[in-house]
Every structure is written in C-alpha cells, then in structure tokens.
Amino acid sequence: MRGILERFDGWQRRHAIAAVPIAVAKKYGTDRVANLAALVAFYAFFSLFPLLLAFTSILGFVLDDNPELRADVVDSALAQIPVIGPQLGDQVQPLSGSGVALAVGLIGALWAGLGVTLALGRAFAAIWNVPRLEQLNGVKARLRGLAVLAVLGVTLIASTAVTGLAIGGGIGPGAQRVAAVLVSLLVNAISLLATFALLSVRPRHPRSVLPGVALAAVGLLGMQTLGGWYVELTVSGASATYGTFALVIGLLSWLLLGANLLLAAAEINVVLRRRLWPRALTGELEPADRAALRQAAEATRGDRRQHIAVTFHDDLPEP
C-alpha cells in the first residue's frame, strides 16, 4: 500500500488537476472547516427569523407604493428556505408601532441577524490565516455585515422584478425556466461576491475570490433546486426518533450543508491565490506545504511586537 501511495503522490505532484483538490482537502482539514461550518450554521439558524422580520419591515417602507412587488419579493425570499419557507408567509409580519418602538425593534432584529455575518467573517479570517491583530473589530465587522445584507436585499428585489417582467412579457414556459435559472445564477454570484469581498479582511481585490464565487454560485443553485428534497429526506429519517424536532434538524442540516459549501469555496480561493499546491502525501515537504504551515503559525500573532519564526528540519545546521 505504501508503494501505491508513493506512486500516486508523485503523480499528483506533477498534475494540477489532482494536486489542487488534494491541496484544498488538506487545508480544509487543517483549518477544521467542519467546526467552523457548524458554528456558521448555528448562527444562521438563529439569525434567520430576525433577518426575515427586519427584511419585511424595511420592504414595507421601500415598496410601500407597490404591494404586489413587495409580496413577490417576500415570497421569493421565503422560497429559498426549504420545507418551512412557504409556511412562514403568514407568520412573518412587518414591525409596527410608534416611530421610536419601530426603530428599536428594527435595530434589535438587525443586531441579532448579524450573528451569521460575524461567524462567516471569523471563518474567512481563519481560512485566510489572518493574524489576530489584523482581524476586524466588532464595529467594522458589523458595518460590513450590514453592507452584505443590503446587497442581498437589493439583488433579491431586482431579481424578483426582472423575473416578473420576463413572465409578463409572454415568453414560453421553457424560456421562463431558462430565465429563472440564469437569474438565480446571477443573484447567487452577486450575493456571494459581496459576501466574500466584504466579510474577508484578505484579499483586498474581488477578482481573488472569483473562482470560489463561481463554484459556490453553481452549488447554491443545486441546493435551491434539491434543497427541499434533501430536507424532506432528513426529516423523514429523523421524524420517527425526534418527532416534532425533525423539522428543525432538517433545516439545520440544510444550513450546515450550505455553510460547508461556502467555506470550501473560500478554501479554493486561498489555495489558488497563494498557489498552495502541490501538497505532499508522503516524503519530503513541498514548498506549498512549508508556506501553508508558516502561514498557519504566523496567524496566531496577537501583537505587533511579537515575531514568529518557522523553521523545518532541513533548515537547521548539521550537528
């Protein structure tokens, strides 16, 4: 077996088509992305309902003179949530009351909803090996989170309006399906580009995150298409044991799948941007291995006066 592994290792080091996925998988494990994704999914679950509340309340002001578009936008947003999304249509109502009470309620909902953007920002910082002293503070992180939510809201309104115009234009059912897929891909791409670019301290250029955006946009389209089937499968398998909690388990499973997809896309961006391939499976370390290990160690730097030096066995002088 060792001989087979060594031959495979030699082949993958020479071929990027295998070396890049292996490098992504190694960094995925080293960064403990599964744990980061679980944290993101946890915050996404508890941020979902405050964000829906804030979203419908803001729509009540922005689209006050167009109730039909407002209803379509809300339905489009809820349609992204498998199984329970359509059921929430009559449950999520805009905030009401005096101006002060409305402002306090809206700020509270947005503050609670920013938990998922903060968790994503911390996960991106860990994946990009951003030193602790360079990571965003609470105020900056929340302002960027608000910017991401604003982009998501605008793209959702625009996509709903475009889809409505396409349907109203009298195009056939086949063309409607194609238009819906293209609009969904475009919305996913814009939303993901904003998410990666705004919530990451590094890189500072949007083009550095385009590979991950492309992969995640297609992946999210697949999740939106098969999400209901996936959650129903999870719910049907869990309902016998967990009863009324099965629906929550299904939704959490869907959110966890989406979080893993986003963070895996971020890992691809890092590997491609920093050329962290090929990685060794056996034998001597490759330069990419040394760079990845060095960056991981330097990411623990918590003070500008602190200096971290990384050496390897062949860097040491002979005894």
C-alpha positions as CSV (number, residue, x, y, z in Angstrom):
1,M,0.0,0.0,0.0
2,R,2.8,2.4,0.8
3,G,4.3,1.9,-2.7
4,I,0.9,2.6,-4.3
5,L,0.5,5.8,-2.2
6,E,4.0,7.0,-3.1
7,R,3.4,6.5,-6.8
8,F,0.1,8.3,-6.5
9,D,1.8,11.1,-4.6
10,G,4.4,11.5,-7.3
11,W,1.7,11.7,-10.0
12,Q,-0.5,14.2,-8.2
13,R,2.5,16.5,-7.5
14,R,3.1,16.7,-11.3
15,H,-0.6,17.3,-12.3
16,A,-2.6,20.3,-11.1
17,I,-5.9,18.6,-11.9
18,A,-5.3,16.3,-8.9
19,A,-2.9,18.5,-6.9
20,V,-5.4,21.4,-6.4
21,P,-8.3,19.3,-5.0
22,I,-5.8,17.5,-2.7
23,A,-4.4,20.8,-1.5
24,V,-7.9,22.1,-0.8
25,A,-8.8,18.9,1.1
26,K,-5.6,19.1,3.2
27,K,-6.2,22.8,4.1
28,Y,-9.9,22.1,4.7
29,G,-8.9,19.5,7.4
30,T,-6.0,21.6,8.8
31,D,-8.3,24.6,9.3
32,R,-11.0,22.5,10.9
33,V,-13.6,23.9,8.5
34,A,-16.2,21.3,9.6
35,N,-16.2,23.0,13.0
36,L,-16.3,26.5,11.5
37,A,-19.2,25.5,9.3
38,A,-21.1,24.1,12.3
39,L,-20.7,27.5,14.0
40,V,-21.9,29.4,10.9
41,A,-24.9,27.1,10.6
42,F,-25.8,27.6,14.3
43,Y,-25.7,31.4,13.9
44,A,-27.5,31.2,10.6
45,F,-30.4,29.3,12.2
46,F,-30.8,31.9,15.0
47,S,-30.3,34.8,12.6
48,L,-32.8,33.6,10.1
49,F,-36.0,34.8,11.8
50,P,-34.7,38.3,13.0
51,L,-33.5,38.9,9.4
52,L,-36.8,38.0,7.9
53,L,-38.5,40.3,10.4
54,A,-36.2,43.2,9.5
55,F,-36.4,42.4,5.8
56,T,-40.2,42.5,5.7
57,S,-40.3,45.7,7.8
58,I,-37.8,47.5,5.5
59,L,-39.7,46.3,2.4
60,G,-42.9,47.9,3.9
61,F,-41.2,51.3,3.7
62,V,-39.2,50.9,0.4
63,L,-42.1,49.3,-1.6
64,D,-45.0,50.9,0.2
65,D,-46.5,52.1,-3.2
66,N,-46.0,48.6,-4.9
67,P,-47.6,46.0,-2.6
68,E,-47.6,43.4,-5.4
69,L,-43.8,43.5,-5.9
70,R,-43.4,43.6,-2.1
71,A,-45.4,40.4,-1.8
72,D,-43.5,38.8,-4.6
73,V,-40.1,39.7,-3.0
74,V,-41.2,38.2,0.3
75,D,-42.4,35.0,-1.4
76,S,-39.1,34.8,-3.3
77,A,-37.1,35.1,-0.1
78,L,-39.2,32.5,1.7
79,A,-38.9,30.1,-1.3
80,Q,-35.2,29.9,-0.6
81,I,-35.9,28.2,2.8
82,P,-36.8,24.6,2.1
83,V,-39.9,22.9,3.6
84,I,-40.8,25.7,6.2
85,G,-40.4,28.7,3.9
86,P,-43.9,28.7,2.4
87,Q,-45.3,28.1,5.8
88,L,-43.8,31.3,7.1
89,G,-45.6,33.5,4.6
90,D,-48.4,34.3,7.0
91,Q,-46.3,34.2,10.1
92,V,-43.6,36.9,9.3
93,Q,-45.3,40.3,9.6
94,P,-43.6,43.7,9.5
95,L,-42.9,45.5,12.7
96,S,-45.4,48.2,13.7
97,G,-45.9,50.7,16.4
98,S,-44.6,54.2,17.1
99,G,-41.6,55.6,15.4
100,V,-39.3,55.0,18.4
101,A,-40.6,51.5,19.1
102,L,-40.3,50.6,15.4
103,A,-36.7,51.9,15.2
104,V,-35.7,50.0,18.4
105,G,-37.3,46.8,17.1
106,L,-35.7,47.1,13.7
107,I,-32.2,47.7,15.2
108,G,-32.7,44.8,17.5
109,A,-33.6,42.5,14.7
110,L,-30.7,43.6,12.6
111,W,-28.3,43.2,15.5
112,A,-29.5,39.7,16.1
113,G,-29.4,38.9,12.4
114,L,-25.7,40.0,12.1
115,G,-24.6,36.9,14.1
116,V,-24.3,34.9,10.9
117,T,-22.2,37.5,9.1
118,L,-19.9,37.8,12.1
119,A,-19.5,34.0,12.2
120,L,-18.7,34.0,8.4
121,G,-16.2,36.8,8.9
122,R,-14.3,34.9,11.6
123,A,-14.4,31.7,9.5
124,F,-12.9,33.6,6.5
125,A,-10.2,35.1,8.7
126,A,-9.3,31.6,9.9
127,I,-9.2,30.2,6.3
128,W,-7.1,33.1,5.1
129,N,-4.8,32.8,8.1
130,V,-5.3,36.5,9.1
131,P,-3.3,37.3,12.2
132,R,-5.5,38.1,15.2
133,L,-4.3,41.7,15.4
134,E,-5.4,42.3,11.8
135,Q,-8.9,40.9,12.1
136,L,-11.9,43.2,12.0
137,N,-13.1,44.6,15.3
138,G,-16.8,44.4,16.3
139,V,-17.9,47.7,14.8
140,K,-16.2,47.2,11.4
141,A,-17.4,43.6,11.2
142,R,-21.0,44.6,11.8
143,L,-20.8,47.5,9.3
144,R,-19.6,45.1,6.7
145,G,-22.3,42.7,7.6
146,L,-24.9,45.4,7.1
147,A,-23.4,46.1,3.7
148,V,-23.7,42.4,2.8
149,L,-27.3,42.3,3.9
150,A,-28.1,45.5,1.9
151,V,-26.6,43.9,-1.3
152,L,-28.6,40.7,-0.7
153,G,-31.8,42.7,-0.3
154,V,-31.2,44.9,-3.4
155,T,-30.4,41.9,-5.6
156,L,-33.4,39.9,-4.3
157,I,-35.7,42.9,-5.2
158,A,-34.1,43.4,-8.6
159,S,-34.2,39.7,-9.5
160,T,-37.9,39.4,-8.5
161,A,-38.7,42.5,-10.6
162,V,-36.8,41.1,-13.6
163,T,-38.5,37.7,-13.3
164,G,-41.9,39.4,-13.1
165,L,-41.1,41.4,-16.3
166,A,-40.0,38.2,-18.1
167,I,-43.1,36.3,-17.2
168,G,-45.3,39.4,-18.0
169,G,-43.6,39.6,-21.4
170,G,-45.4,36.4,-22.5
171,I,-42.4,34.2,-23.0
172,G,-43.0,30.4,-23.1
173,P,-42.6,28.0,-20.2
174,G,-39.3,26.7,-21.5
175,A,-37.9,30.2,-21.8
176,Q,-39.2,31.0,-18.4
177,R,-37.3,28.1,-16.8
178,V,-34.1,29.2,-18.6
179,A,-34.6,32.8,-17.5
180,A,-35.2,31.7,-13.9
181,V,-32.0,29.6,-13.8
182,L,-30.0,32.5,-15.3
183,V,-31.4,35.0,-12.9
184,S,-30.8,32.7,-9.9
185,L,-27.2,32.2,-11.0
186,L,-26.7,35.9,-11.4
187,V,-28.2,36.6,-8.0
188,N,-26.1,33.9,-6.3
189,A,-22.9,35.3,-8.0
190,I,-23.6,38.9,-6.9
191,S,-24.5,37.9,-3.4
192,L,-21.5,35.6,-3.0
193,L,-19.1,38.2,-4.4
194,A,-20.4,40.7,-1.9
195,T,-20.2,38.1,0.9
196,F,-16.6,37.0,0.1
197,A,-15.3,40.5,-0.7
198,L,-16.9,42.4,2.3
199,L,-16.5,39.8,5.0
200,S,-12.9,38.9,4.2
201,V,-10.0,41.0,5.6
202,R,-7.9,39.5,2.9
203,P,-7.7,39.5,-0.1
204,R,-8.5,43.1,-0.9
205,H,-9.3,42.6,-4.6
206,P,-12.7,41.0,-5.6
207,R,-11.0,39.1,-8.5
208,S,-9.2,37.0,-5.9
209,V,-12.4,35.4,-4.8
210,L,-14.0,34.8,-8.3
211,P,-13.1,31.0,-8.5
212,G,-14.9,30.3,-5.2
213,V,-17.8,32.6,-6.2
214,A,-18.3,30.6,-9.5
215,L,-18.2,27.2,-7.7
216,A,-20.4,28.3,-4.8
217,A,-23.0,30.0,-7.2
218,V,-23.5,26.7,-9.1
219,G,-23.5,24.8,-5.8
220,L,-26.2,27.1,-4.3
221,L,-28.3,26.7,-7.4
222,G,-28.2,23.0,-6.9
223,M,-29.1,23.4,-3.2
224,Q,-32.0,25.6,-4.1
225,T,-33.2,23.1,-6.6
226,L,-32.7,20.0,-4.4
227,G,-32.9,21.6,-1.0
228,G,-36.5,20.6,-0.4
229,W,-35.8,17.0,-1.3
230,Y,-32.7,16.9,0.9
231,V,-34.5,18.4,3.9
232,E,-37.5,16.2,3.4
233,L,-35.2,13.1,3.3
234,T,-33.5,14.3,6.5
235,V,-36.9,15.0,8.2
236,S,-38.4,11.6,7.2
237,G,-35.4,9.8,8.5
238,A,-35.4,11.7,11.8
239,S,-39.1,12.1,12.5
240,A,-39.5,8.6,13.9
241,T,-36.9,9.3,16.6
242,Y,-37.1,13.1,17.2
243,G,-40.8,13.8,16.4
244,T,-41.5,17.5,16.3
245,F,-37.8,18.4,16.3
246,A,-37.3,16.7,12.9
247,L,-38.1,19.9,11.0
248,V,-35.5,21.8,12.9
249,I,-33.0,19.0,12.3
250,G,-33.7,19.1,8.6
251,L,-33.3,22.9,8.4
252,L,-30.1,22.8,10.4
253,S,-28.8,20.1,8.1
254,W,-29.5,22.2,5.1
255,L,-27.8,25.3,6.6
256,L,-24.8,23.1,7.6
257,L,-24.5,21.9,4.0
258,G,-24.6,25.5,2.7
259,A,-22.0,26.6,5.3
260,N,-19.6,23.8,4.2
261,L,-20.1,24.8,0.6
262,L,-19.3,28.5,1.3
263,L,-16.2,27.7,3.3
264,A,-14.9,25.1,0.8
265,A,-15.2,27.8,-1.9
266,A,-13.2,30.1,0.4
267,E,-10.5,27.4,0.7
268,I,-10.3,27.1,-3.1
269,N,-9.7,30.9,-3.3
270,V,-6.9,30.7,-0.8
271,V,-5.2,27.7,-2.5
272,L,-5.4,29.3,-5.9
273,R,-4.5,32.8,-4.8
274,R,-1.4,31.7,-2.8
275,R,-0.6,28.7,-5.0
276,L,-0.6,26.3,-2.1
277,W,-0.2,23.2,-4.3
278,P,1.1,20.6,-4.7
279,R,1.0,19.2,-1.2
280,A,3.0,16.2,-0.1
281,L,1.2,13.0,0.9
282,T,4.4,11.2,1.6
283,G,8.1,12.0,1.8
284,E,9.7,15.5,1.8
285,L,7.6,18.6,2.1
286,E,6.8,20.6,-0.9
287,P,7.3,24.4,-0.9
288,A,3.5,24.7,-0.7
289,D,3.5,22.6,2.5
290,R,6.1,24.9,4.0
291,A,4.1,28.0,3.0
292,A,0.9,26.7,4.4
293,L,2.5,25.7,7.7
294,R,4.3,29.0,8.0
295,Q,1.1,31.0,7.4
296,A,-0.8,28.9,9.9
297,A,1.8,29.7,12.6
298,E,2.0,33.4,11.7
299,A,-1.8,33.7,12.0
300,T,-1.5,33.2,15.8
301,R,0.4,36.5,16.2
302,G,-1.6,38.7,18.6
303,D,0.8,41.7,19.0
304,R,2.8,43.8,16.5
305,R,5.8,43.4,18.8
306,Q,5.6,39.6,18.5
307,H,7.7,37.8,16.0
308,I,7.1,34.2,14.9
309,A,9.8,32.3,13.1
310,V,9.1,28.9,11.5
311,T,11.9,26.5,10.7
312,F,12.0,23.0,9.2
313,H,14.3,20.1,9.9
314,D,16.4,20.7,6.7
315,D,16.7,24.4,7.6
316,L,18.8,23.5,10.7
317,P,22.6,23.3,10.5
318,E,24.1,19.8,10.6
319,P,25.2,18.8,14.1
